[in-house]
Amino acid sequence: MIRRFTAVVTACVAVGCSQPTAPPRVTAASAAAGTPKVAVVISTLNNPWFVVLGETAKARAEELGYEATIFDSQNDTAKEASHFENVLAGGYKAILFNATDSDGSIANVRKAKTAGVPVFCIDREINATDAATSQILSDNHGGCVALGQHFVEALDGKGAYVEILGYLGDNNAHNRSKGFHEVVDNYPGLTMVAQQAADFDRAKALEVMETLLQKHGEGLAAVFCGNDAMAMGAYQALAAAGRTDVKVFGFDGADEAVKLIAEKKIAATGMQFPKTMARQAAEYADAWIKGKRDFPQKVPVAVEVVTPENVGEYGDYGAKEDARPATN
C-alpha cells in the first residue's frame, strides 16, 4: 500500500533562534528612502528545482513589498561567502538561504547574524541551531522511508539494485539514504550491489549509471537516486542501453520527473514542495523585518510519494489541489 503524506508546514519547538538587536521596523518613512531589500542565496541554479525555489522566494518577497535579488553560489562555498559579503555590505534586511554545505555554510550564517541580518534556510539544513533564525526543511528522512516502502512493494521484496547518492556535504543526501535503508535493509531479498555519489548532478549521474551498468548490469532490477536530476540522468543512461526494465526512483518532485512517471518511464519520486518552503521563508523574513522575533528553529515540510497511480494529482512542483479526491 502506498503511504500518502499531507504537505503541511508544521512548526517545531523553537531552539536557538535568538538574534542580535533588531534593525528598525520598515515604516512609510524608512521605505521612502528606498525599497528594503531581501537577498535570495541559492546553492546552484544548474537545476530546475532550485530555480523554482529561488524564483518563488524572490516573487513572494516582491509581493510583500521588497526588492529581491537572487545570488547563485554554483555549489561553491567560496562564491557563497562572497555573496554574503556583498549582501551584508549592500544593506539587505534578510537572507533567504539555500546552503551549499551543511557545515561549510555555518560561518556565513553566523556572520550575518552578527551583523543583525536574519537568515532563513530553505530546503538545505546547516548543522547549527544557534545561527539561522529558522530552517524550513523537507522531511527528507520521512519521505525516503515512505519511498523505501514503495520501492520494496514495486520490486516485490527482491532483486539487485544500485544507489546513486547526492552531494555528500549536504545533510539531505545522508538523510535520504538513511531513511531509504531503514526500510529496504530489512528485506534480505533486496541486494545493493553498488553505491556511488553523483553530487545531485544529472550529467554526473548519467556517467555513473553507464559505469555501474558495465559492472553490475546483469540482473539489475532498480536504481535509487538521491534526487530527480540524478534519476533523469540514470534513466537516460538506461534508455540508451536498452535497459528500460530497470526501475528508476528519484526524489524532489521535479516537473520532468513527474511527466516521466506519468509515462511510466520512472517508477516513483518523493514530492518535496519547494514553493511552500520558499514562500514560508519570505513570509518569515517579512515578519522579522516588521518586528517578530519568536521563530521555530526547524520547520519540517512533509513529502509525498508520487507513483503512476497518483501522478495526476501532481505537477508544477507541487500538488494539484483541484485533482485531489474530496475528503470528508
MARSE-27322 format. One record per residue: residue in one letter; x negated, y, z of N, C-alpha, C in turn; residue number from 1; chain. Coordinates in steps of 0.2 Angstrom, whole numbers. Each point is the difference from the previous one (the first is absolute). Layout:
(gumi "A", (X, Y, Z), (X, Y, Z), (X, Y, Z), NUM, "A") ...
***
This chain:
(gumi "M", (-4, -6, 0), (4, 6, 0), (-4, 6, 0), 1, "A") (gumi "I", (1, 5, -4), (-4, 6, -1), (2, 5, 6), 2, "A") (gumi "R", (-5, 2, 4), (1, 5, 5), (1, 7, -3), 3, "A") (gumi "R", (5, 4, 2), (1, 6, -2), (-1, 5, 6), 4, "A") (gumi "F", (-3, 6, -1), (-2, 4, 5), (3, 7, -2), 5, "A") (gumi "T", (3, 4, 4), (2, 6, -1), (-5, 6, 1), 6, "A") (gumi "A", (-1, 4, -6), (-5, 5, 0), (2, 6, 4), 7, "A") (gumi "V", (-2, 0, 7), (2, 6, 4), (-6, 2, 3), 8, "A") (gumi "V", (0, 6, 2), (-6, 3, 4), (2, -1, 7), 9, "A") (gumi "T", (-4, -3, 4), (1, -1, 7), (-6, 3, 4), 10, "A") (gumi "A", (1, 4, 4), (-5, 3, 4), (-2, -4, 6), 11, "A") (gumi "C", (-7, -1, 1), (-3, -3, 5), (-1, 5, 6), 12, "A") (gumi "V", (-2, -3, 6), (-2, 5, 5), (-6, 4, -2), 13, "A") (gumi "A", (0, 6, 2), (-5, 5, -2), (-6, -2, 4), 14, "A") (gumi "V", (-6, 0, -3), (-6, -2, 3), (-5, 5, -3), 15, "A") (gumi "G", (-4, 4, 4), (-5, 4, -2), (1, 4, -5), 16, "A") (gumi "C", (6, 4, 0), (1, 5, -6), (0, 7, 3), 17, "A") (gumi "S", (-4, 1, 5), (-1, 7, 2), (-5, 3, -5), 18, "A") (gumi "Q", (2, 7, -1), (-4, 4, -5), (-3, 6, 4), 19, "A") (gumi "P", (-4, 4, -3), (-3, 6, 3), (6, 5, 0), 20, "A") (gumi "T", (-2, 6, 3), (5, 6, 0), (3, 1, -7), 21, "A") (gumi "A", (6, 1, 0), (4, 0, -6), (-1, 7, -4), 22, "A") (gumi "P", (-1, 0, -7), (0, 6, -3), (7, 3, 0), 23, "A") (gumi "P", (1, 7, -2), (6, 3, 1), (6, -3, -4), 24, "A") (gumi "R", (6, 0, 2), (5, -3, -4), (1, 4, -7), 25, "A") (gumi "V", (2, -3, -5), (2, 3, -6), (6, 5, 0), 26, "A") (gumi "T", (-1, 6, 0), (6, 5, 0), (1, 4, -6), 27, "A") (gumi "A", (5, 4, -1), (1, 4, -6), (-6, 4, 0), 28, "A") (gumi "A", (-3, 3, 5), (-5, 5, 0), (-7, -4, -3), 29, "A") (gumi "S", (-1, -6, 3), (-6, -3, -2), (1, -3, -7), 30, "A") (gumi "A", (6, -2, -2), (0, -2, -7), (0, 5, -5), 31, "A") (gumi "A", (1, 7, 2), (-1, 5, -4), (-7, 1, -2), 32, "A") (gumi "A", (-4, -2, 4), (-8, 1, -2), (-2, -6, -5), 33, "A") (gumi "G", (4, -4, -1), (-1, -6, -5), (3, -6, 2), 34, "A") (gumi "T", (2, -4, -5), (3, -6, 2), (-5, -5, 4), 35, "A") (gumi "P", (2, -3, 5), (-4, -5, 4), (-1, -6, -4), 36, "A") (gumi "K", (-6, -2, 1), (-3, -6, -5), (0, -6, 4), 37, "A") (gumi "V", (1, -6, -3), (0, -7, 2), (-5, -4, -5), 38, "A") (gumi "A", (-5, -3, 3), (-4, -4, -5), (2, -8, 0), 39, "A") (gumi "V", (0, -3, -6), (2, -7, 0), (-7, -3, -3), 40, "A") (gumi "V", (-3, -4, 5), (-7, -3, -2), (2, -8, -1), 41, "A") (gumi "I", (-1, -2, -6), (1, -7, -2), (-6, -4, -1), 42, "A") (gumi "S", (0, -6, 2), (-6, -4, -1), (-2, -1, -7), 43, "A") (gumi "T", (4, -1, -5), (-1, 0, -7), (6, 1, -4), 44, "A") (gumi "L", (-1, 3, -6), (6, 1, -4), (-1, -5, -6), 45, "A") (gumi "N", (-4, -5, 0), (-1, -5, -5), (4, -6, 1), 46, "A") (gumi "N", (6, 2, 2), (5, -5, 2), (7, 3, 0), 47, "A") (gumi "P", (5, -2, -4), (6, 3, 0), (4, 1, 7), 48, "A") (gumi "W", (-1, -5, 4), (3, 0, 6), (-2, 6, 5), 49, "A") (gumi "F", (-7, 1, 0), (-2, 6, 3), (1, 6, -3), 50, "A") (gumi "V", (1, 0, -6), (3, 6, -4), (7, 2, 3), 51, "A") (gumi "V", (4, -5, 0), (7, 1, 3), (-1, 3, 7), 52, "A") (gumi "L", (-4, -3, 4), (-1, 2, 7), (-2, 7, 1), 53, "A") (gumi "G", (-5, 2, -4), (-2, 7, 0), (5, 5, -3), 54, "A") (gumi "E", (3, -2, -5), (4, 5, -4), (7, 1, 4), 55, "A") (gumi "T", (2, -6, 4), (6, 1, 4), (-1, 4, 6), 56, "A") (gumi "A", (-6, -1, 3), (-2, 4, 6), (0, 8, -2), 57, "A") (gumi "K", (-3, 1, -6), (-1, 7, -2), (7, 3, -2), 58, "A") (gumi "A", (4, -4, -3), (7, 3, -2), (4, 1, 6), 59, "A") (gumi "R", (0, -4, 5), (3, 1, 7), (-2, 6, 3), 60, "A") (gumi "A", (-7, 1, 1), (-3, 6, 3), (3, 6, -4), 61, "A") (gumi "E", (0, 0, -6), (2, 6, -4), (7, 1, 1), 62, "A") (gumi "E", (4, -5, 1), (8, 1, 1), (0, 3, 7), 63, "A") (gumi "L", (-4, -1, 5), (0, 3, 6), (-3, 7, 1), 64, "A") (gumi "G", (-2, 2, -6), (-3, 7, 0), (-7, 1, 0), 65, "A") (gumi "Y", (-4, -5, -1), (-7, 1, 0), (-3, -1, -7), 66, "A") (gumi "E", (-6, 3, -1), (-4, -1, -5), (-4, -6, 1), 67, "A") (gumi "A", (0, -5, -4), (-3, -7, 1), (-5, -1, -6), 68, "A") (gumi "T", (-6, -3, 2), (-5, -2, -5), (-2, -7, 2), 69, "A") (gumi "I", (-1, -4, -6), (-2, -7, 1), (-8, 0, -1), 70, "A") (gumi "F", (-3, -4, 4), (-8, -1, -1), (-1, -7, -1), 71, "A") (gumi "D", (-4, -2, -5), (-1, -7, -1), (-7, -2, 2), 72, "A") (gumi "S", (0, -4, 5), (-7, -3, 3), (-3, -5, -4), 73, "A") (gumi "Q", (3, -3, -5), (-3, -5, -4), (-3, -5, 3), 74, "A") (gumi "N", (3, -2, 6), (-2, -6, 4), (-8, 1, 3), 75, "A") (gumi "D", (-1, 7, 1), (-7, 2, 1), (0, 4, 7), 76, "A") (gumi "T", (-3, -3, 5), (1, 4, 7), (-4, 6, -1), 77, "A") (gumi "A", (-5, 1, -4), (-4, 6, 0), (5, 6, -4), 78, "A") (gumi "K", (3, -2, -5), (5, 4, -3), (5, 2, 5), 79, "A") (gumi "E", (3, -5, 3), (5, 2, 5), (-3, 5, 5), 80, "A") (gumi "A", (-6, -1, 3), (-3, 5, 5), (0, 7, -3), 81, "A") (gumi "S", (-2, 0, -7), (0, 7, -3), (7, 3, -1), 82, "A") (gumi "H", (5, -4, -1), (7, 2, 0), (2, 3, 6), 83, "A") (gumi "F", (-2, -3, 6), (2, 2, 6), (-4, 7, 2), 84, "A") (gumi "E", (-6, 0, -2), (-3, 7, 1), (3, 5, -4), 85, "A") (gumi "N", (2, -1, -6), (3, 5, -4), (7, 2, 3), 86, "A") (gumi "V", (4, -5, 2), (6, 1, 3), (0, 4, 6), 87, "A") (gumi "L", (-5, -1, 5), (0, 3, 6), (-3, 7, -1), 88, "A") (gumi "A", (-4, 1, -5), (-2, 7, -2), (5, 4, -4), 89, "A") (gumi "G", (5, -4, -3), (5, 4, -4), (6, 2, 4), 90, "A") (gumi "G", (0, -1, 6), (6, 2, 4), (6, -4, 0), 91, "A") (gumi "Y", (0, -6, -2), (6, -5, -1), (2, -1, 7), 92, "A") (gumi "K", (7, -1, 1), (3, 0, 7), (1, -8, 2), 93, "A") (gumi "A", (-1, -4, -5), (1, -8, 2), (-3, -4, -6), 94, "A") (gumi "I", (-1, -6, 2), (-3, -5, -5), (4, -6, 0), 95, "A") (gumi "L", (3, -2, -6), (3, -6, -1), (-5, -5, -3), 96, "A") (gumi "F", (-2, -5, 4), (-6, -4, -2), (1, -7, -1), 97, "A") (gumi "N", (-3, -2, -6), (-1, -7, -1), (-7, -2, 0), 98, "A") (gumi "A", (-2, -3, 5), (-8, -1, 1), (-3, -5, -5), 99, "A") (gumi "T", (-7, 1, -1), (-4, -4, -4), (-2, -6, 4), 100, "A") (gumi "D", (-1, 1, 7), (-3, -5, 4), (2, 0, 7), 101, "A") (gumi "S", (2, -5, 3), (3, 0, 7), (-4, 2, 5), 102, "A") (gumi "D", (-7, -1, -1), (-5, 3, 5), (-3, 6, -3), 103, "A") (gumi "G", (-2, 0, -6), (-4, 5, -3), (4, 7, 0), 104, "A") (gumi "S", (6, 0, 0), (4, 6, -1), (2, 3, 7), 105, "A") (gumi "I", (-2, -3, 6), (2, 2, 6), (-4, 7, 1), 106, "A") (gumi "A", (-6, 1, -1), (-4, 6, 1), (4, 6, -4), 107, "A") (gumi "N", (2, -1, -6), (4, 5, -3), (6, 3, 4), 108, "A") (gumi "V", (4, -5, 2), (6, 1, 4), (-2, 4, 6), 109, "A") (gumi "R", (-5, -2, 4), (-2, 3, 6), (-2, 7, -1), 110, "A") (gumi "K", (-3, 1, -6), (-2, 7, -2), (6, 5, -1), 111, "A") (gumi "A", (5, -3, -3), (6, 4, -1), (3, 1, 7), 112, "A") (gumi "K", (0, -5, 4), (4, 1, 6), (-4, 6, 4), 113, "A") (gumi "T", (-7, 0, 0), (-3, 5, 4), (1, 7, -3), 114, "A") (gumi "A", (1, 0, -6), (2, 6, -3), (7, 3, 1), 115, "A") (gumi "G", (4, -5, 3), (7, 2, 1), (5, -2, -6), 116, "A") (gumi "V", (-2, -4, -4), (4, -2, -6), (2, -7, 1), 117, "A") (gumi "P", (6, -1, 0), (3, -7, 1), (-1, -4, -6), 118, "A") (gumi "V", (-1, -7, 1), (-1, -4, -5), (6, -6, 0), 119, "A") (gumi "F", (3, -1, -5), (6, -5, 0), (-2, -5, -5), 120, "A") (gumi "C", (-2, -6, 3), (-3, -6, -5), (6, -3, -3), 121, "A") (gumi "I", (-1, -2, -6), (6, -3, -4), (-3, -6, -3), 122, "A") (gumi "D", (3, -6, 2), (-1, -7, -3), (-6, -3, 3), 123, "A") (gumi "R", (-6, 4, -1), (-6, -3, 3), (-2, 2, 7), 124, "A") (gumi "E", (-1, -4, 4), (-2, 1, 7), (-7, 2, 1), 125, "A") (gumi "I", (-1, 4, 5), (-7, 1, 3), (-1, -3, 7), 126, "A") (gumi "N", (-5, -3, 1), (-1, -4, 6), (-2, 5, 6), 127, "A") (gumi "A", (5, 4, 2), (0, 5, 5), (7, 2, 2), 128, "A") (gumi "T", (1, 1, 6), (7, 2, 2), (0, 7, 3), 129, "A") (gumi "D", (-6, 3, 0), (-1, 7, 3), (-2, 5, -5), 130, "A") (gumi "A", (1, -1, -6), (-3, 4, -6), (6, 3, -4), 131, "A") (gumi "A", (4, -4, -3), (5, 2, -4), (6, 2, 4), 132, "A") (gumi "T", (4, 4, -2), (6, 2, 4), (5, -5, -1), 133, "A") (gumi "S", (1, -4, -5), (4, -6, -1), (-2, -4, -6), 134, "A") (gumi "Q", (1, -6, 0), (-1, -5, -6), (6, -3, -2), 135, "A") (gumi "I", (2, 1, -6), (6, -3, -3), (-2, -5, -4), 136, "A") (gumi "L", (1, -7, 2), (-3, -5, -3), (5, -6, -2), 137, "A") (gumi "S", (-1, -3, -6), (4, -6, -2), (-2, -6, 5), 138, "A") (gumi "D", (5, -4, 2), (-1, -6, 4), (-3, -5, -5), 139, "A") (gumi "N", (-7, 1, -1), (-4, -5, -4), (0, -7, 2), 140, "A") (gumi "H", (-1, -1, 7), (0, -6, 3), (7, -4, -1), 141, "A") (gumi "G", (5, 4, 3), (7, -3, -1), (2, -2, -7), 142, "A") (gumi "G", (-2, 5, -4), (2, -1, -7), (-3, -6, -3), 143, "A") (gumi "C", (-6, -1, 2), (-4, -6, -3), (2, -7, 3), 144, "A") (gumi "V", (3, 1, 6), (3, -6, 3), (6, -2, -4), 145, "A") (gumi "A", (4, 4, -1), (6, -1, -4), (-2, -2, -7), 146, "A") (gumi "L", (-5, 3, -3), (-2, -2, -7), (-4, -7, 0), 147, "A") (gumi "G", (-3, -2, 6), (-3, -6, 1), (5, -6, 0), 148, "A") (gumi "Q", (6, 2, 3), (6, -5, 1), (2, -1, -7), 149, "A") (gumi "H", (1, 5, -4), (2, -1, -7), (-5, -4, -4), 150, "A") (gumi "F", (-6, 1, 1), (-5, -3, -4), (0, -8, 2), 151, "A") (gumi "V", (1, -2, 6), (1, -7, 2), (6, -3, -4), 152, "A") (gumi "E", (6, 4, 0), (6, -3, -3), (-1, 0, -7), 153, "A") (gumi "A", (-3, 5, -3), (-1, 0, -8), (-5, -6, -2), 154, "A") (gumi "L", (-5, -2, 4), (-4, -6, -2), (2, -6, 4), 155, "A") (gumi "D", (6, 0, 3), (2, -6, 3), (-5, -3, 5), 156, "A") (gumi "G", (-4, 4, 3), (-5, -2, 5), (-6, -3, -2), 157, "A") (gumi "K", (-1, 0, -6), (-6, -4, -3), (-3, 3, -6), 158, "A") (gumi "G", (-7, -1, -1), (-3, 3, -5), (-7, 4, 1), 159, "A") (gumi "A", (-4, 1, -5), (-6, 3, 1), (1, 8, -2), 160, "A") (gumi "Y", (-3, 4, 4), (1, 7, -1), (-6, 4, 1), 161, "A") (gumi "V", (-1, 6, -3), (-5, 5, 2), (2, 6, 2), 162, "A") (gumi "E", (-4, 4, 4), (2, 6, 3), (-4, 6, -2), 163, "A") (gumi "I", (3, 5, -3), (-5, 6, -2), (2, 5, 5), 164, "A") (gumi "L", (-5, 2, 4), (0, 5, 5), (-1, 7, -2), 165, "A") (gumi "G", (3, 5, 4), (-1, 7, -2), (-7, 3, 2), 166, "A") (gumi "Y", (0, 6, 1), (-6, 4, 3), (-1, -2, 7), 167, "A") (gumi "L", (-6, -3, 2), (-1, -3, 6), (-1, 5, 6), 168, "A") (gumi "G", (-1, 7, -2), (0, 5, 5), (6, 3, 2), 169, "A") (gumi "D", (6, -3, -3), (6, 2, 1), (4, -5, 5), 170, "A") (gumi "N", (3, 3, 5), (4, -5, 4), (5, -4, -3), 171, "A") (gumi "N", (3, 4, -5), (6, -4, -4), (-2, -6, -3), 172, "A") (gumi "A", (-6, 0, -3), (-3, -7, -3), (0, -5, 6), 173, "A") (gumi "H", (-3, 1, 5), (0, -5, 6), (7, -2, 2), 174, "A") (gumi "N", (4, 5, 2), (7, -1, 2), (4, -4, -4), 175, "A") (gumi "R", (0, 1, -7), (3, -4, -5), (-2, -7, 0), 176, "A") (gumi "S", (-6, -1, 0), (-3, -7, -1), (2, -4, 7), 177, "A") (gumi "K", (-1, 4, 5), (1, -3, 7), (8, -3, 0), 178, "A") (gumi "G", (4, 5, -2), (7, -2, 1), (2, -6, -5), 179, "A") (gumi "F", (-3, 0, -6), (1, -5, -5), (-2, -7, 3), 180, "A") (gumi "H", (-6, 0, 3), (-3, -6, 2), (3, -3, 7), 181, "A") (gumi "E", (3, 5, 3), (3, -3, 6), (6, -4, -1), 182, "A") (gumi "V", (3, 0, -6), (5, -4, -3), (-3, -6, -4), 183, "A") (gumi "V", (-4, 2, -5), (-2, -5, -5), (-5, -5, 3), 184, "A") (gumi "D", (-4, 2, 5), (-5, -5, 3), (4, -6, 4), 185, "A") (gumi "N", (6, 1, 1), (4, -5, 4), (2, -6, -5), 186, "A") (gumi "Y", (-1, 1, -6), (2, -5, -5), (-6, -4, -3), 187, "A") (gumi "P", (-2, -6, 2), (-6, -3, -2), (0, -2, -8), 188, "A") (gumi "G", (6, 0, -3), (0, -1, -7), (-2, 6, -4), 189, "A") (gumi "L", (0, 5, 3), (-3, 6, -4), (-7, 1, 2), 190, "A") (gumi "T", (-4, 1, -6), (-7, 0, 1), (-3, 6, -3), 191, "A") (gumi "M", (-4, 5, 4), (-3, 5, -3), (-7, -2, -3), 192, "A") (gumi "V", (-1, 1, -6), (-6, -3, -3), (-5, 6, -1), 193, "A") (gumi "A", (2, 6, 0), (-4, 6, 0), (3, 6, 2), 194, "A") (gumi "Q", (-4, 5, 3), (2, 6, 2), (-5, 5, -2), 195, "A") (gumi "Q", (2, 5, -3), (-5, 5, -2), (3, 7, -1), 196, "A") (gumi "A", (-4, 5, 2), (3, 7, 0), (-1, 3, -7), 197, "A") (gumi "A", (5, 5, -2), (0, 4, -6), (2, 7, 1), 198, "A") (gumi "D", (0, 2, 7), (0, 7, 2), (6, 4, -2), 199, "A") (gumi "F", (6, -4, -1), (6, 3, -1), (0, 2, -8), 200, "A") (gumi "D", (-4, -2, -4), (-1, 3, -6), (2, -5, -6), 201, "A") (gumi "R", (4, 2, -5), (3, -4, -5), (-6, -3, -4), 202, "A") (gumi "A", (-4, 4, -3), (-6, -3, -4), (-4, -5, 4), 203, "A") (gumi "K", (-2, 2, 6), (-4, -5, 4), (4, -6, 1), 204, "A") (gumi "A", (6, 0, 1), (4, -6, 1), (0, -4, -6), 205, "A") (gumi "L", (1, 3, -6), (0, -4, -6), (-7, -4, -1), 206, "A") (gumi "E", (-5, 3, 2), (-7, -3, -1), (0, -6, 5), 207, "A") (gumi "V", (2, 2, 6), (0, -5, 6), (4, -6, -2), 208, "A") (gumi "M", (6, 1, -3), (4, -6, -2), (-3, -4, -5), 209, "A") (gumi "E", (-3, 4, -5), (-3, -4, -6), (-6, -5, 3), 210, "A") (gumi "T", (-3, 3, 5), (-6, -4, 3), (3, -6, 4), 211, "A") (gumi "L", (5, 1, 4), (3, -5, 4), (4, -5, -4), 212, "A") (gumi "L", (2, 2, -6), (3, -5, -4), (-5, -5, -3), 213, "A") (gumi "Q", (-6, 3, -2), (-5, -5, -2), (-2, -5, 5), 214, "A") (gumi "K", (0, 2, 6), (-3, -4, 6), (6, -4, 3), 215, "A") (gumi "H", (6, 2, 0), (5, -3, 4), (7, -1, -4), 216, "A") (gumi "G", (-1, 1, -7), (7, 0, -3), (3, -6, -1), 217, "A") (gumi "E", (-3, -6, 1), (4, -6, -1), (4, -1, 6), 218, "A") (gumi "G", (6, -1, -1), (5, -1, 6), (2, 6, 4), 219, "A") (gumi "L", (-2, 6, -3), (1, 6, 4), (8, 1, -1), 220, "A") (gumi "A", (3, 1, 6), (7, 1, 0), (2, 8, 1), 221, "A") (gumi "A", (-4, 4, 4), (2, 6, 2), (-6, 5, 1), 222, "A") (gumi "V", (1, 6, 0), (-4, 5, 2), (3, 5, 5), 223, "A") (gumi "F", (-2, 2, 5), (2, 5, 5), (-4, 6, 0), 224, "A") (gumi "C", (2, 6, -2), (-4, 6, -1), (3, 5, 5), 225, "A") (gumi "G", (-5, 3, 3), (1, 5, 5), (3, 7, -2), 226, "A") (gumi "N", (1, 1, -6), (5, 5, -3), (2, -1, -7), 227, "A") (gumi "D", (4, 4, -2), (3, -1, -7), (-4, 1, -6), 228, "A") (gumi "A", (-5, 5, 1), (-5, 1, -5), (-4, -6, -1), 229, "A") (gumi "M", (-2, -3, 5), (-4, -6, -1), (4, -6, -3), 230, "A") (gumi "A", (7, 0, 3), (4, -5, -3), (1, 0, -8), 231, "A") (gumi "M", (1, 7, -2), (0, 1, -7), (-6, -2, -4), 232, "A") (gumi "G", (-6, 1, 3), (-6, -1, -3), (-1, -8, 0), 233, "A") (gumi "A", (2, -3, 5), (0, -8, 0), (5, -3, -5), 234, "A") (gumi "Y", (6, 3, 0), (4, -2, -5), (-2, 1, -7), 235, "A") (gumi "Q", (-4, 5, -2), (-2, 1, -6), (-6, -5, -2), 236, "A") (gumi "A", (-4, -2, 5), (-5, -5, -1), (3, -7, -2), 237, "A") (gumi "L", (5, -1, 4), (4, -7, 0), (3, 0, -7), 238, "A") (gumi "A", (4, 5, -2), (3, 0, -6), (-4, -1, -6), 239, "A") (gumi "A", (-6, 4, 0), (-5, -1, -5), (-3, -7, -1), 240, "A") (gumi "A", (0, -3, 6), (-2, -7, 0), (5, -5, -1), 241, "A") (gumi "G", (6, 2, -1), (6, -5, -1), (2, -3, 6), 242, "A") (gumi "R", (-1, 3, 6), (1, -4, 6), (6, 4, 3), 243, "A") (gumi "T", (6, 0, -3), (6, 3, 2), (3, -4, 6), 244, "A") (gumi "D", (-2, -6, 1), (2, -5, 5), (-2, 2, 7), 245, "A") (gumi "V", (-5, 5, 0), (-3, 2, 7), (4, 5, 2), 246, "A") (gumi "K", (3, -1, 6), (5, 5, 3), (-5, 6, 4), 247, "A") (gumi "V", (2, 6, -2), (-3, 6, 2), (4, 4, 6), 248, "A") (gumi "F", (-3, 1, 5), (3, 4, 6), (-4, 6, 1), 249, "A") (gumi "G", (4, 6, 1), (-4, 6, 1), (3, 4, 6), 250, "A") (gumi "F", (-1, 6, 1), (2, 4, 6), (-1, 7, -2), 251, "A") (gumi "D", (6, 4, 1), (0, 7, -1), (7, 2, -2), 252, "A") (gumi "G", (3, -3, -5), (6, 2, -3), (-1, 5, -6), 253, "A") (gumi "A", (-6, -1, -3), (-1, 4, -6), (5, -1, -6), 254, "A") (gumi "D", (2, 5, -3), (5, 0, -5), (-1, -6, -5), 255, "A") (gumi "E", (-6, 0, -3), (-2, -5, -5), (1, -7, 3), 256, "A") (gumi "A", (-2, -1, 6), (0, -6, 3), (8, -2, 1), 257, "A") (gumi "V", (4, 4, 2), (7, -1, 0), (3, -2, -7), 258, "A") (gumi "K", (-2, 3, -5), (2, -2, -7), (-2, -7, -2), 259, "A") (gumi "L", (-6, -1, 2), (-3, -7, -1), (3, -5, 4), 260, "A") (gumi "I", (3, 1, 6), (4, -5, 4), (6, -1, -4), 261, "A") (gumi "A", (3, 6, -2), (7, -1, -4), (-1, -4, -6), 262, "A") (gumi "E", (-6, 0, -3), (-1, -4, -6), (-3, -7, 2), 263, "A") (gumi "K", (0, -2, 7), (-2, -6, 2), (-8, -2, -2), 264, "A") (gumi "K", (-4, 6, 0), (-7, -1, -2), (-4, 0, 7), 265, "A") (gumi "I", (2, 4, 4), (-3, 0, 7), (5, -3, 5), 266, "A") (gumi "A", (-2, -4, 5), (5, -3, 4), (3, 4, 5), 267, "A") (gumi "A", (-4, 5, 4), (3, 4, 5), (-5, 5, 2), 268, "A") (gumi "T", (3, 5, 3), (-4, 6, 3), (3, 2, 7), 269, "A") (gumi "G", (-4, 3, 4), (2, 3, 6), (2, 8, -2), 270, "A") (gumi "M", (6, 2, 1), (2, 7, -2), (-2, 4, 6), 271, "A") (gumi "Q", (-5, 4, -1), (-1, 6, 5), (4, 6, -2), 272, "A") (gumi "F", (1, 5, 4), (4, 6, -2), (-4, 6, 0), 273, "A") (gumi "P", (-5, 1, -5), (-4, 6, 0), (4, 7, 1), 274, "A") (gumi "K", (5, 0, -4), (4, 6, 1), (3, 2, 7), 275, "A") (gumi "T", (2, -6, 3), (2, 1, 7), (-5, 3, 4), 276, "A") (gumi "M", (-6, -3, 0), (-6, 2, 4), (-2, 7, -2), 277, "A") (gumi "A", (-1, 1, -6), (-2, 7, -2), (4, 5, 2), 278, "A") (gumi "R", (7, -1, 0), (5, 5, 2), (0, 1, 7), 279, "A") (gumi "Q", (-1, -5, 4), (0, 0, 7), (-6, 4, 3), 280, "A") (gumi "A", (-6, -1, -4), (-6, 4, 2), (1, 7, -1), 281, "A") (gumi "A", (3, 2, -6), (1, 7, -1), (4, 3, 5), 282, "A") (gumi "E", (6, -3, 2), (4, 2, 5), (-3, 1, 7), 283, "A") (gumi "Y", (-4, -5, 1), (-4, 1, 7), (-4, 6, 0), 284, "A") (gumi "A", (-4, 1, -6), (-4, 6, 0), (4, 6, 0), 285, "A") (gumi "D", (6, 1, -3), (4, 5, 1), (2, 2, 7), 286, "A") (gumi "A", (2, -6, 3), (2, 1, 7), (-6, 2, 5), 287, "A") (gumi "W", (-6, -2, -2), (-6, 2, 4), (-1, 7, -1), 288, "A") (gumi "I", (0, 2, -6), (-1, 7, -2), (5, 5, 4), 289, "A") (gumi "K", (6, -3, 1), (5, 4, 3), (0, 0, 7), 290, "A") (gumi "G", (-5, -4, 3), (0, 0, 7), (1, -7, 4), 291, "A") (gumi "K", (2, -5, -3), (1, -7, 3), (-7, -3, 1), 292, "A") (gumi "R", (-1, -3, 6), (-6, -3, 2), (0, -7, 2), 293, "A") (gumi "D", (6, -3, 1), (1, -7, 2), (2, -4, -6), 294, "A") (gumi "F", (-5, -4, -2), (0, -5, -6), (-2, -7, 2), 295, "A") (gumi "P", (3, -5, -2), (-2, -7, 1), (-7, 0, -4), 296, "A") (gumi "Q", (-4, -4, 3), (-7, -1, -3), (1, -5, -6), 297, "A") (gumi "K", (4, -5, 0), (1, -4, -5), (7, -1, -2), 298, "A") (gumi "V", (2, 1, -6), (7, -1, -2), (0, -6, -6), 299, "A") (gumi "P", (2, -6, 2), (0, -5, -5), (6, 0, -5), 300, "A") (gumi "V", (-1, -1, -6), (5, 0, -5), (1, -7, -3), 301, "A") (gumi "A", (5, -3, 1), (1, -8, -2), (-1, -1, -7), 302, "A") (gumi "V", (-2, -6, -2), (-1, -2, -7), (5, -5, -2), 303, "A") (gumi "E", (2, 0, -6), (5, -5, -2), (-3, -5, -6), 304, "A") (gumi "V", (2, -6, 0), (-3, -5, -5), (5, 1, -6), 305, "A") (gumi "V", (-3, 1, -6), (3, 1, -6), (-1, -7, -4), 306, "A") (gumi "T", (5, -3, -3), (0, -6, -3), (4, 1, -7), 307, "A") (gumi "P", (0, -5, -4), (4, 0, -6), (8, 0, 2), 308, "A") (gumi "E", (1, -3, 6), (7, 0, 2), (3, 7, 2), 309, "A") (gumi "N", (-4, 4, 3), (2, 6, 3), (-3, 6, -4), 310, "A") (gumi "V", (-4, -1, -5), (-3, 6, -3), (4, 5, -3), 311, "A") (gumi "G", (6, -1, -1), (5, 5, -3), (1, 6, 6), 312, "A") (gumi "E", (-1, -2, 6), (1, 5, 5), (-6, 5, 1), 313, "A") (gumi "Y", (-5, -1, -4), (-6, 4, 1), (-2, 4, -7), 314, "A") (gumi "G", (-4, 5, 1), (-3, 4, -5), (-2, 7, 2), 315, "A") (gumi "D", (-4, 3, -4), (-2, 7, 1), (-4, 0, 7), 316, "A") (gumi "Y", (-4, -5, 2), (-3, 0, 6), (4, 0, 6), 317, "A") (gumi "G", (5, -4, 0), (5, 0, 6), (6, -4, -2), 318, "A") (gumi "A", (5, 1, 4), (6, -4, -1), (5, 4, -3), 319, "A") (gumi "K", (4, -3, -5), (6, 3, -3), (6, -1, 5), 320, "A") (gumi "E", (1, 5, 4), (6, -1, 5), (6, -1, -3), 321, "A") (gumi "D", (2, 2, -7), (6, -1, -3), (0, -7, -2), 322, "A") (gumi "A", (-5, -4, 0), (-1, -7, -3), (1, -5, 6), 323, "A") (gumi "R", (0, 3, 6), (0, -4, 6), (7, -3, 1), 324, "A") (gumi "P", (0, -7, 3), (7, -2, 1), (3, 4, 6), 325, "A") (gumi "A", (6, 1, 0), (4, 3, 6), (-1, -4, 6), 326, "A") (gumi "T", (-1, 4, 6), (0, -3, 6), (6, 2, 4), 327, "A") (gumi "N", (2, -4, 5), (5, 2, 4), (-2, 4, 6), 328, "A") 
***
